[in-house]
Amino acid sequence: MLSKRPYLIQALYEWTVDQGHVPIIVVDATVSRVVVPPAHVEEGQIHLNISPNAVRDFSMDRAAIAFEARFGGKAESVFVPMRAVIGIYDRDSGSGAQFPPEPDEEFMDDDDQPAVPTLSLAGAKSPEPPTPLRPVTDDTAAAADEASPTSEPDDEPPTPPDGPKGPRLRIVK
């Protein structure tokens, strides 16, 4: 089963930012592939301010959170796989969520393969390539107008054979 963690983190992040507050993630710095400044890690964890005002080049997807931030005046790149996020909270209100270790969950970065099964296309016909589009020029538009089967103007709806009934809509260009 796919992990709910990335979806909940995304939702809480967006909610906190929409409130004008500061989202903080708590990261287990001992998880593989975590890239954080080791000088700021305490007891294997680091609390990171991920508000738009505090980070640059922020990206978050189902696999990881990545950004650049300043630590002690020095710019550092940060990479946090979703499995390493222990919690996210709103620094101003304290509300948020904690995530316990869940070894049976599948994260998008597991073996760098999607956790969703893929269909095998063995024996299936390859689809035909689409017909390329041609730009419309005045010549091709005029030819299309001449070939049009209707001779009624575009702005008048067709009149029923027994006369109009009820309200009518006239298209004004």
ABEGO torsion letter per residue (X at the ends): XBBAAAAAAAAAAAAAAAAGBBBBBBBBAABBGBBBBAAABBGGBBBBBABAAABBGBBBBAABBBBBBBBGGBBBBBBBBAAABABBBBAAAGBEBBBBBBAABBBAABGGBBABBBBBABGBBBBBBBBBBBBBBAAAAAAAAAABABABBAABBBBBAAEBBEBBBBBBX
